[in-house]
Structure formats: structure tokens, C-alpha cells
Amino acid sequence: MEHVLITGGAGFIGSHLADRLIAEGHEVTILDTLDPLIHPDGKPPAYMNHKAFFIKGDVCDYDHLRTIIKDQSVIVHLASRVGIMPSLWNIKDYWDVNVGGTVNILDILANGEHCCKKFVLGSSWCVYGEGSYICPSCGVKDMVSRDEESIKKHHYQPACDKCGHDLEAIPTPEDRVTNPSSSYALTKHVQETMVKNFSREYSFPAAIARFFPVYGPRQSLTNQFAGIIPVIINRLKRKKTPILFEDGGQIRDFIWIHDAIEILMRMIYSSDDKCRVYNVGSGRQVSIMKLAGIIARVMSSKIQPSISHMYRRGDIRACYADTSRLQHDLGIFLPVSLELGIDEMLEWAQTAESCDSFEKMIDVYKNKKIIDLN
């Protein structure tokens, strides 16, 4: 039995991880600030496992954190400011929490009294920037960027820098050079670098989970920046048209929450004494347009999405996971299909608190000059 600390453990991923750890006989401590954006009433959510020991606190509070870490044998660090777009204007907050909180934990592990023997960091696919692509004439292309002049003409697909041909997205492996394009992604990149260095310098077992978009029960349906699946569900529930950015051709990799938790558990149990990075994704690509169609079909809705041609600065056109390393190191797993996952999420969403804040989100983007209306 391990004593596991989950920072951010009252949240979507953390609460499911706590359930799984407790079911397998471990003692779990949850540290969470109960951010009002996720927990509007400021109280621990009803779904939080009553067998977990809950502490309301902040990873930025060094002295408090030191007393908590002292008795933990495993730390899973999920506490984070999340979301690409809000990070473009909440710069200091993202750096203080994401980088500062990680600095505190690593400093305590280096200098404090503790019995910790494993550290797992929750990172993000956003560290890649644009994913990997291939040109039919020139081969694989990494470190791809998009031309703003082409975007203004509603041509959103990246082009080959040599022949000008449109590029096709291919799976992105963990060893690809990262190219963060937002404050959020940059803080995750810094977190990863710190953990890798710490693991190497102290021979400390660690693992990094690069989460691709995770969805499922307990995902916030009230946070306007929570992700595209809640946004579409909220629109269709109210018989409103889902509005898609660009042309709806953006490629993503969505992973069902329980698949993500299975991967996390395998990372925790792994006896590897080096710091390993894993893509926590399904390895399956889907366009946002196709995603909207799947959700509408599962909801028995005939409402078709609308193409807005709005472009969000810093947005990523395509990225999906290469899961080869995951399958090789941690064992074969078969991810739940998007259709089945959406069906189960919708069953939960019937009674969950929700709101449609799409227009409010667009107003924020306009005010912050994040969006091009074209």
C-alpha cells in the first residue's frame, strides 16, 4: 500500500485517479484550492471519494506543502492552471501556479524530510505546438507553423516550406522536439524540463504524462474554457447551433477518462528508475467537424454545426498521439471508442450542472484581441 498525494485531486482527472487508487487499497491525500472556475460553490465536489483525506490548500504555499509531502510515498502533480487561450492574458498566474508550484515540490523533495519514491507530472500535448506532419513529396515535417496570410484567406492547413504542398497530420511521438506556442504550453514545457533534470540529478524515479484532451463524467460543463466537447454538448442541449472555429478541420485526439486513468496507474506502478515521458492519448485522430457530428448523432439532434472562419491566435491545427512507446513500455490497451465515450458522458451530463457560455467566451476573446473574425 502506498500513501499517494494528488495535487489538484478534486478536479476531473484527479478525482477519478483517487477513486482508482483507493479501490486498489492505497491511502490518498487530495490537495486542492477548489478554484471557483471549476468549483463555483467553493466546496469539495459531491463526487469526491469520502475515503480520501482532503486538504484545501495551494501548491504555491511552500511551508504548508512541506508538511503535507513529508509522509507521502508517491506524488501525482496535477494541480495546474489549464487552457491554452486564457494563458495568453493570465500570464503571471499561469507561471506562478504551474512553474512555481512545481518548483516548490521539487525543492522540498531535494531538501526536505520525506519518504517519497515516485513523482508523476501531469503535462499536456500542447508542448508540441503543431503536431507532426508529412509532405507527399518532401517527407516528414516537424516544427511546422502556419502562415497568417493564408489563414486570412481561409486556408488553414499548413504548407510544406519547400514545395508548398498541403501537409497531412501524422502521429506525434514523444521524442519529437517540442515547440510550445502559448503561455500554458510553455509552462508545461518548463515543468517537464525541471522534472527531467531533477530525476537525472537525484536518480529519482519520475514519469511525465502528456495528456491529450481527456473527456468524460465530471468534466466541467460550466467552465467556458473547459474544452470543445462540453461546449458542443451545452449548445445542443439548448437546441443551439454549435459554432466551430476555422473550417472545423482541426485534428485532435480525445481520450476517455478511464483510459487516461489506466495509463496513469501503469505509470505509477512502473518500476522504471528513469524519467519517462508518455503520450496519454488514444492514437486516433478526429476532426472537430466529425466530432460535432458524433455528438449530435448520439444526442439524436439534427442541428448541424456552423463554420465561423474565426481564428484564435496561437491555436493548433492538428496534433494526435503516437502511442507506440506507451504500448511498448506499459502494455497494450484498447481505448474506448469516441462514440461509446460520448454516450456515457451524455448520460452523466443529463443531471450535471451546465451552462452555455459560448457567446461570453467569444466576447472575452474579442476583448483580449485573441480572435480574428476574418
Secondary structure, DSSP 4 states (H G I P E B T S, - for coil): --EEEEETTTSHHHHHHHHHHHHTT-EEEEEE---TTT-TTSS--TTS-TTSEEEE--TT-HHHHHHHHTT-SEEEE------TGGGGT-HHHHIIIIIHHHHHHHHHHHHS-----EEEEEEEGGGGSS--EEETTTEEE-S----HHHHHTT--S-B-TTT-PBPEE-PBPTTSPP---SHHHHHHHHHHHHHHHHHHHHT--EEEEEEPPEESTT--SS-TTS-HHHHHHHHHHTT-PPEESTTS--EE--EEHHHHHHHHHHHHH----S-EEEEES-S--EEHHHHHHHHHHHTT--PPPEE---EETT--SB--B--HHHHHHH----PPPHHHHHHHHHHHHTTS-----HHHHHHHHHHTT-EE--
